[in-house]
Amino acid sequence: MPGSPGDGWRRIDRKALLVTGLVMGSVAAGLCLPILLGLSGGEWPGPRARQGAGLLLLLGGAALLVLVPVAAEYVSWLKTRYRVGPDRVELHTGLLFAKRRSLARERVRTVDLTANPLLRVLGLVKVRIGTGEQAAARESTLVLDPVSRAEGERLRAELLGRAAPAGPGVHREGVLAVIDLRWIRYAPLSFVAPLLGGAAAGAVMQISDWFGVQHELIVWIGDRFRDTSVTVMVLVLAAAAAVAGVVGSLGLWVEMWWNHRLEREPGGTLRVRRGLFTVRSISVEERRLRGVELVEPLGVRLAGAARVDAVATGIGRDGQDQHADLQILLPPAPRAHADAVAARVLREPLSPTNAPLTPHPAAARSRRLRWAAAAVLGPLAVLVALGLWLTPVLLYIALGWTAAATPVALLLGLDAYRSLGHTLSGDYLVARSGTARRSTVALQRTGVIGWVVRQSVFQRRARVLTLTATTAAGSGAYSVYDADADEGLDFAADAVPDLLRPFLEPRPEPRSDPAAPEGS
């Protein structure tokens, strides 16, 4: 029977009952406190005896709200067992519906530890053991919630502590990167800041609607701007939302990246630790690392910074975790530092992401400029049509749209072309693309399992094509957009010999003119 002494079965930590009790106690307090305040203020209707009965009923409901979940957690604690055997990791749960799940130890790819503030105070962690398979994320993951911090570290060391010979190159073991608090300046430059600003404005309106004061709020805002124009009011409100977004992005950065530390442990495991309130520990085995990706959102790139992501097999997105970017090795940092960290991660003297790239033909630039023109002309046509049909005011808006959007679209189109590039750097295939989110990936050539060659009718006329390297790591596919048709095919054939070359037709050799005189 699972759980009998000496058979290797273990229970999750008994403090799980305390965790449930504290959480439900806070919920009960939040529900009952307003009513208790009403009682103390004499607002409870009826005589004092009825008030006492109501108070007892309230306290009884609060007790049930706490005791019932704690009792259910106790039953779950009794029936939950796990063990790490020589070949498998097993988890048994359930009373009415028993579940017996196990993972082969050789398939375990991640052992991630997470601790929210309550778990940290109690010395507990939540352990997530996974194989990294994307098709059945739930079935390929075992969650132990909670266990002691020491037990979580023991499980991580036992399941990931496989012997791995040191690879060639430099940067053997130890700390690869630590957070620099000055990097917080990049937080407001991401796309998160305006989203948080909009969310803050929406939250204010939603909360005011819950309390039935939304109309009063709108009237109050209108009174503040009674003597100002609509343009000034819009600009001030937009500035307030922007300030809220900046503050929110700074707070989110601190919570996510406080005490960030990237290190290489003995046995070939990269470990990322980070977090202020909720601490996370994410492990990546080097034997499943296939490269790195430098990600540069537009605002961050203009400030000369980039972040480093791991391109590895077995890293998915945890739908239960709001901070689900498990592949991030380094938050936005100065570009030179990001390249240096990428080199340390790959055990290379210089990062392939900094290698000179082969530019793409002028046809690629023409295609992006046409896309930019279409992005401007589409809304323009709609505004002109509606202006001729409804009101001439829309014609002036169309004129303003054209004057403002045309230079921005052209600049973005030219930037998108300048961002294109590809090359082979040692053992790595390097490809770069994007403007709003520029990405430079260095992918191990041995990690490429196939090529997809796409050429639309317009690309065929321009003699360009798109090459997509498929891999089991990262996003699963990395593309080289609008490369020269002949050079792109040679690039793909050279990147992974014998993978694409058997499907290529040899180019005809230029024939000499038989009528030409010998020696001419």
C-alpha positions in Angstrom: 0.0 0.0 0.0 1.4 3.5 -0.9 2.6 5.2 2.2 3.7 2.2 4.2 7.0 2.6 6.0 10.2 1.8 4.0 8.7 1.7 0.5 9.9 5.2 -0.4 6.5 6.9 -0.5 6.3 10.4 0.9 3.5 12.8 1.8 3.3 16.5 0.9 4.0 18.8 3.8 1.5 18.9 6.6 1.6 22.7 6.5 -0.7 22.4 3.5 -3.6 22.4 6.1 -2.3 25.7 7.5 -2.0 27.2 4.1 -5.6 26.4 3.3 -6.8 27.6 6.7 -5.0 31.0 6.3 -6.2 31.5 2.8 -9.9 30.7 3.6 -9.6 32.7 6.8 -8.6 35.8 4.8 -11.6 35.2 2.5 -13.9 34.8 5.5 -12.6 38.0 7.0 -13.1 39.9 3.8 -16.7 38.7 3.5 -17.6 39.2 7.2 -15.8 42.3 8.2 -18.2 44.8 6.5 -21.1 43.1 8.2 -19.3 43.2 11.6 -18.6 46.9 11.1 -22.3 47.4 10.4 -23.2 45.6 13.7 -20.8 47.7 15.7 -22.3 50.8 14.3 -25.8 49.8 15.3 -27.0 49.4 11.7 -28.2 45.9 12.1 -32.0 45.9 12.1 -34.1 44.5 14.9 -33.7 44.2 18.7 -30.4 43.3 20.4 -31.3 39.6 20.7 -31.8 39.4 17.0 -28.5 41.1 16.5 -26.8 38.6 18.7 -28.4 35.7 16.8 -27.2 37.3 13.5 -23.7 37.7 14.9 -23.6 34.0 15.9 -24.9 33.0 12.5 -22.3 35.1 10.8 -19.5 33.6 12.9 -20.8 30.1 12.3 -20.8 30.7 8.5 -17.3 32.0 8.7 -16.2 29.0 10.7 -17.7 26.6 8.1 -16.1 28.6 5.3 -12.7 27.8 6.9 -13.2 24.4 8.4 -14.8 22.7 5.4 -11.9 23.4 3.0 -9.4 22.5 5.7 -11.1 19.2 6.3 -11.1 18.5 2.5 -7.4 19.4 2.4 -6.8 17.0 5.3 -8.4 14.2 3.3 -6.4 15.1 0.2 -3.2 15.2 2.3 -3.9 11.7 3.7 -4.5 10.3 0.2 -1.6 12.1 -1.6 1.7 10.2 -2.0 4.7 10.6 -4.2 8.0 8.8 -4.6 11.1 9.0 -6.8 12.1 5.5 -7.8 15.1 4.3 -9.8 13.1 4.6 -13.1 9.9 6.6 -12.4 8.5 9.5 -10.5 5.0 8.5 -9.1 2.1 10.5 -7.7 -1.0 9.0 -6.2 -4.0 11.3 -5.3 -7.7 11.1 -4.8 -10.3 9.5 -2.5 -13.4 8.9 -4.5 -11.6 9.1 -7.8 -8.1 7.8 -7.3 -5.4 8.9 -9.7 -2.2 7.1 -10.4 0.3 9.0 -12.5 4.0 8.5 -13.2 6.7 9.9 -15.3 9.8 8.1 -16.5 12.8 9.8 -14.9 14.8 9.8 -18.1 12.0 12.0 -19.6 12.0 14.6 -16.8 13.1 17.9 -18.3 12.0 20.5 -15.8 11.8 20.7 -12.0 10.7 24.3 -11.2 10.1 25.6 -7.7 7.7 28.4 -7.0 6.9 30.1 -3.6 4.4 32.9 -3.1 4.7 35.1 0.0 2.6 32.8 2.2 4.6 29.7 1.2 7.9 31.6 1.7 6.9 32.6 5.3 6.1 28.9 6.1 9.3 27.6 4.4 7.4 25.8 1.6 7.5 25.6 -2.2 5.4 24.3 -5.0 7.3 21.8 -7.2 6.4 21.3 -10.8 8.0 18.2 -12.4 7.5 18.1 -16.2 8.7 16.4 -19.3 8.3 19.5 -21.5 5.8 17.8 -23.9 3.5 20.4 -25.3 0.7 18.1 -26.6 -0.5 17.0 -23.2 0.9 19.5 -20.8 -1.3 18.3 -17.8 -0.5 14.7 -18.3 3.2 15.3 -18.6 3.5 17.3 -15.4 3.4 16.3 -11.8 2.7 19.1 -9.2 3.6 18.7 -5.5 1.9 21.5 -3.6 3.4 22.1 -1.1 6.6 20.5 0.1 9.3 22.0 2.3 12.0 24.1 0.7 14.7 21.5 1.5 12.6 18.7 -0.1 12.0 20.8 -3.2 15.8 21.4 -3.6 16.4 17.7 -3.0 14.0 16.7 -5.7 15.4 19.1 -8.1 19.0 17.9 -7.5 18.0 14.3 -7.7 15.9 14.5 -10.9 18.2 16.9 -12.8 21.6 15.9 -11.3 22.6 13.8 -14.3 26.3 13.6 -15.0 27.2 15.6 -18.1 30.6 16.0 -19.6 31.9 19.5 -19.9 31.6 20.7 -23.4 34.3 22.5 -25.3 34.8 26.2 -24.9 34.9 28.6 -22.0 32.7 29.6 -19.1 32.5 26.2 -17.3 30.4 26.7 -14.2 29.2 29.3 -11.7 27.3 32.6 -12.0 26.7 33.8 -15.5 24.6 36.9 -14.8 23.0 38.8 -12.0 20.5 41.6 -12.0 21.6 45.2 -12.2 18.9 47.5 -10.7 19.7 50.1 -13.3 18.0 48.0 -15.9 14.7 49.0 -14.5 14.9 51.9 -16.8 13.9 49.6 -19.7 10.7 48.5 -18.0 8.5 51.5 -19.2 9.9 51.1 -22.8 8.1 47.8 -23.4 4.6 47.3 -24.7 3.5 46.4 -21.2 3.4 50.0 -20.0 0.6 51.3 -22.3 -1.4 48.1 -21.7 -1.2 48.6 -18.0 -2.2 52.2 -18.4 -5.3 51.2 -20.3 -6.0 48.5 -17.8 -5.8 51.0 -14.9 -8.2 53.4 -16.7 -10.6 50.5 -17.3 -10.3 49.3 -13.7 -11.3 52.7 -12.4 -14.4 52.8 -14.6 -15.3 49.2 -13.7 -14.9 49.7 -9.9 -16.9 52.9 -10.0 -19.7 51.0 -11.8 -19.6 48.3 -9.1 -20.3 50.9 -6.5 -22.8 52.7 -8.6 -20.9 56.0 -8.8 -19.7 55.8 -12.4 -21.9 58.7 -13.5 -20.7 60.8 -10.6 -17.1 60.0 -11.5 -17.7 61.1 -15.1 -19.4 64.3 -14.0 -16.5 65.0 -11.6 -13.9 64.5 -14.3 -16.0 66.8 -16.6 -16.1 69.5 -13.9 -12.3 69.4 -13.6 -12.0 70.2 -17.3 -15.0 72.6 -17.7 -12.9 75.5 -18.8 -10.5 73.5 -21.1 -10.8 72.2 -24.6 -11.5 68.6 -25.5 -8.0 68.2 -26.9 -6.4 69.3 -23.6 -8.7 67.0 -21.6 -7.8 64.0 -23.8 -4.1 64.8 -23.5 -4.2 65.1 -19.7 -6.2 61.9 -19.3 -3.8 60.1 -21.7 -0.9 61.4 -19.7 -2.5 60.2 -16.5 -3.0 56.7 -18.0 0.7 56.8 -19.2 1.9 57.6 -15.7 -0.2 54.7 -14.3 1.3 52.4 -17.0 4.9 53.5 -16.1 4.3 52.9 -12.4 2.7 49.6 -13.1 5.5 48.4 -15.4 8.1 49.4 -12.8 6.3 47.5 -10.1 5.9 44.4 -12.4 9.6 44.5 -13.2 10.5 44.6 -9.6 8.2 41.7 -8.7 9.4 39.6 -11.6 13.2 40.2 -11.7 14.2 41.1 -8.2 17.3 39.1 -7.1 17.6 37.6 -10.6 20.5 35.2 -10.9 21.5 33.0 -13.8 24.1 30.3 -13.0 25.5 27.1 -14.4 25.4 24.2 -11.9 27.6 21.1 -11.9 26.3 18.5 -14.2 25.3 20.9 -17.0 22.1 22.7 -15.7 21.3 26.4 -16.2 19.3 27.7 -13.3 17.4 31.0 -13.2 16.2 32.4 -9.9 14.0 35.5 -9.6 11.1 37.2 -8.0 10.3 39.5 -5.1 7.0 38.3 -3.6 6.7 35.1 -5.6 10.1 33.4 -5.9 10.7 31.2 -8.9 13.5 28.7 -9.7 13.6 27.5 -13.3 16.1 24.9 -14.5 17.2 24.2 -18.1 19.4 21.2 -18.9 22.2 22.2 -21.3 21.9 18.9 -23.2 18.5 20.1 -24.4 19.6 23.7 -25.2 19.6 24.3 -28.9 20.6 28.0 -28.9 19.5 31.4 -27.7 17.3 34.2 -29.0 17.9 37.9 -28.5 14.6 39.7 -28.4 14.5 43.5 -28.9 11.0 45.1 -28.6 11.1 48.5 -30.5 11.3 50.7 -27.4 13.9 48.6 -25.7 15.9 48.4 -28.9 15.9 52.1 -29.3 17.5 52.3 -25.8 20.2 49.9 -26.9 19.0 46.9 -24.9 17.9 43.3 -25.5 16.8 40.3 -23.5 18.1 36.7 -23.8 15.7 33.7 -24.2 16.7 30.0 -24.2 15.9 28.0 -27.3 15.5 24.6 -25.7 13.4 21.5 -25.9 10.9 20.9 -23.1 10.2 24.5 -22.2 6.5 25.3 -22.4 4.2 27.9 -21.1 2.6 27.3 -17.8 -1.1 28.3 -18.1 -1.4 28.5 -14.3 1.4 30.9 -13.9 0.9 34.6 -14.8 4.6 35.0 -15.3 4.8 32.2 -17.8 7.9 33.3 -19.8 9.9 30.3 -18.5 12.4 30.6 -21.4 13.8 34.0 -20.4 17.4 33.8 -19.2 18.1 37.5 -18.9 15.7 40.5 -18.7 16.2 43.5 -21.0 19.8 44.6 -20.5 22.4 46.6 -22.5 22.9 44.9 -25.8 26.6 44.3 -25.3 25.9 42.6 -21.9 23.2 40.5 -23.5 25.6 39.3 -26.2 28.2 38.4 -23.5 25.6 36.4 -21.5 24.5 34.6 -24.6 28.2 33.6 -25.3 28.5 32.3 -21.7 25.3 30.3 -22.0 26.5 28.7 -25.3 30.1 28.2 -24.0 31.4 30.3 -26.9 34.1 33.0 -26.8 31.9 35.3 -28.9 28.1 35.2 -29.2 26.8 34.1 -32.7 24.0 36.6 -32.3 26.6 39.4 -32.8 28.0 37.8 -36.1 27.9 39.9 -39.3 24.8 39.0 -41.3 24.2 38.6 -45.0 21.8 41.4 -46.2 18.7 40.6 -48.2 18.1 41.8 -51.7 16.5 45.1 -52.6 13.3 43.2 -53.5 12.8 42.5 -49.8 12.9 46.3 -49.1 10.4 47.0 -51.9 8.0 44.4 -50.5 8.1 46.0 -47.0 7.6 49.5 -48.4 4.6 48.3 -50.4 3.2 46.8 -47.1 3.8 50.1 -45.4 1.9 52.0 -48.1 -1.0 49.5 -47.9 -1.2 50.1 -44.2 -1.6 53.8 -44.8 -3.9 53.6 -47.9 -6.4 51.1 -46.4 -7.6 53.3 -43.6 -7.3 56.4 -45.9 -9.7 54.9 -48.4 -12.2 54.1 -45.7 -12.1 57.6 -44.2 -12.4 59.2 -47.7 -15.4 57.0 -48.6 -17.2 57.8 -45.3 -16.3 61.5 -45.6 -17.9 61.7 -49.1 -20.9 59.8 -47.8 -21.4 61.2 -44.3 -19.6 64.4 -43.4 -16.6 66.4 -44.7 -15.0 66.3 -41.3 -13.8 62.8 -42.0 -11.9 64.2 -45.0 -9.9 66.4 -42.8 -9.2 63.4 -40.5 -8.1 61.5 -43.6 -5.7 64.3 -44.5 -4.3 64.3 -41.0 -4.0 60.5 -41.0 -2.0 60.6 -44.2 0.4 63.3 -43.0 1.0 61.5 -39.7 1.0 57.9 -40.7 3.0 58.0 -44.0 6.4 58.9 -42.6 6.0 56.5 -39.6 5.0 53.6 -42.0 7.9 54.3 -44.3 10.4 54.4 -41.4 9.0 51.1 -40.0 9.2 49.6 -43.4 12.8 50.6 -43.9 13.7 49.4 -40.4 12.0 46.1 -41.1 14.3 45.7 -44.1 17.4 46.7 -42.2 16.5 44.1 -39.6 16.6 41.2 -42.1 19.7 39.1 -42.2 21.1 35.6 -41.8 24.4 33.8 -41.7 26.3 30.7 -40.5 28.5 31.3 -37.5 30.4 28.2 -36.5 28.0 25.6 -35.3 25.0 28.0 -35.4 22.5 29.2 -37.9 21.7 32.8 -37.3 18.6 34.6 -38.5 17.2 38.1 -37.7 13.9 39.7 -38.5 11.2 42.0 -37.1 10.8 45.7 -36.3 8.2 46.0 -33.5 9.8 42.9 -32.0 13.2 42.2 -33.6 14.5 38.8 -32.9 17.9 37.4 -33.5 18.1 33.6 -33.1 21.3 31.5 -33.0 20.2 27.9 -33.5 22.5 24.9 -33.4 22.7 23.5 -36.9 22.4 20.0 -35.5 19.1 21.0 -33.9 17.5 21.7 -37.4 15.3 18.7 -38.3 13.8 20.1 -41.5 13.4 23.0 -43.9 10.2 24.5 -45.3 10.7 26.6 -48.4 7.8 28.9 -49.3 7.6 31.2 -52.4 4.4 33.0 -53.2 3.6 34.3 -56.7 4.9 37.8 -55.8 8.0 36.3 -54.2 8.6 34.3 -57.4 8.5 37.4 -59.5 10.9 39.2 -57.1 13.2 36.1 -57.0 13.1 35.9 -53.2 11.8 33.1 -50.9 11.2 32.4 -47.2 13.1 29.6 -45.5 11.8 28.1 -42.2 14.1 25.9 -40.1 12.0 23.5 -38.1 13.3 22.2 -34.8 12.0 20.5 -31.6 13.2 23.4 -29.5 11.8 26.9 -28.7 8.9 28.0 -30.9 9.5 25.0 -33.2 10.2 27.1 -36.4 12.5 30.0 -37.2 12.3 31.8 -40.5 14.6 33.6 -42.9 12.3 36.0 -44.7 12.6 37.2 -48.3 16.2 35.9 -48.9 17.6 35.8 -52.4 16.3 32.6 -54.1 19.6 31.1 -55.1 21.7 32.3 -52.1 18.9 31.3 -49.7 18.8 27.7 -51.0 22.6 27.5 -50.8 22.5 28.8 -47.3 20.0 26.2 -46.2 22.0 23.4 -47.9 25.2 24.5 -46.3 23.6 24.9 -42.8 22.6 21.3 -42.6 24.4 19.2 -45.2 22.5 16.4 -46.8 19.1 17.6 -45.5 18.1 19.9 -48.4 20.7 19.3 -51.0 19.3 16.0 -52.4 16.1 18.0 -53.4 18.0 20.7 -55.2 18.6 20.6 -59.0 22.2 21.4 -60.0 22.6 24.8 -61.7 23.5 24.6 -65.4 27.1 25.6 -66.0 27.4 28.6 -68.4 28.4 27.3 -71.8 31.1 28.9 -73.8 30.3 30.3 -77.3 31.7 27.8 -79.8 32.0 30.5 -82.4 34.3 32.6 -80.2 37.9 32.5 -81.2 40.2 30.4 -78.9 41.9 32.4 -76.3 39.4 35.3 -76.6 
